[in-house]
Amino acid sequence: MNFPDNLKYTKDHEWVRVEGNEAVIGITDFAQSELGDIVFVEIETEGETLDKDAVFGTVEAVKTVSDLFMPLSGTVSQFNKALEKNPETVNRDPYNEGWMIRVKMSDASQVNDLMSAADYRAMVGG
Amino acid sequence: METTESTIRQTALYNQHVQLGAKMVPFAGCLMPVSYEGINVEHENVRNKLGVFDVSHMGEFIFKGEKAAELIQKLTSNDVSKLTDGKVQYSCIPNHSGGIVDDLLVYRIDQNTYMLVVNASNIEKDWQWFLSRNTEGVEMHNISDKTSLLAVQGPLAAEALQQLTDMDLKGMTYYTFSKGKFAGIENVLVSATGYTGAGGFEIYFENSSADHIWKSIMEAGAKHGIKPAGLGARDTLRLEMGFCLYGNDIDDTTSPIEAGLGWITKFSKEFTNSEALKKQKEEGVKQKLAGFEMEERGIPRKDYDILDANGRKIGRVTSGTQSPTLQKAIGMGYVESEFAAPGSTVFISIRDKAMKAKIVKVPFIKN
């Protein structure tokens, strides 16, 4: 399984890519594989300021449903509208085209609390 | 996933599944493949071509003796006297309090020999149920642990499998079976049954032949596009047909009349709780199992509330998924009977939002 080294990870299987004071967030290869065929991604928090660990959306797969959690505090500045039409992109390309939200970070130091690729890989046994 | 490896069972084909890259999950105490390539791909392959499911976790009982038919007749809801040799019947085991112990298939091998096929999660419960009521000395064998079962399902099944046997698969009518030589193995039972609505066969044999028969089926099906399919696709396929899944749509508390299983509940005979069920059928039931399609975005899941237009709870979802064939969210659930007619509008409570749905006739798809 693929866990790029330039990303940070959470125990809830989100990844974070830091771009200046913004963070791009999605779910990991492990998460999409566990969920299976993704049917839709529901994100209705655009514009909202959310705390770390708050629910920012939901992923529905054929078999199951899962909440999406904020890896860090911030304001949801954008969500990936392409996923409304093609949610299966998350299965196909979880780290690039399958990104979910952009967040203006409230406290960039929270990035330091996230897991490295190696730590995350060890956690999921990949 | 809490269960440790040492206490959990595997089917004889466990290594085949792992080699094929299946995602294995514990189901009814047995590690089973939930998917290989993905539920949608496997689902479509079964509907349009050919798929093979390992369903060896299911239970098989053999009942023998002059009183075997009588015991089954007394404890199941369908009419066993209608069976002739080589025929299969879908039935259920009612309990004394209006619910269902299990749903099952009854195979008549000969006048005094029957095979009962029961759900994996209920093997022990069913066995005890029959054992404690077997007062007339019927010979009972639980052959579940030594029996493998493959469901080869899809429109190309007969064409693909015919080369493996002299049994007439193409001429085998729905809900009949034969016993004979299959892929060189003697004493294999092949029945024209399955729980997908895609046509095909269920094949019963001893565990020792499992690898050989699996490989033979995969080879015979190769040019027909056979793919292994997991429990995930099995669930979406059966739900598109509106077939009940024990533990979801029927259980110890739901009546066969409420569940729409009146067609396998025959009052031409007496059986467990038949008086009360007959009364239900005559007087009507308060709730009914109904199929519905979502009209607003959202996927219904087991135990979500079903609401009326005023937000009053009128029922509960028992099964739900995104239908790969219809590309729509579908579900089944119990609703107050006045809401059960096709065309009625109901609402499914999904993450505290009432999402509109319409009651529809099942099956959801027409073959």
Interface residues (C-beta under 8 A of the other chain):
Chain A: S33 G36 D37 V39 F40 E42 T58 E60 V62 K63 V65 N91
Chain B: K23 V34 S35 G38 I39 N40 G232 D235 T236 R297 G298 I299 R301 T321 Q322 P324 A329 R351
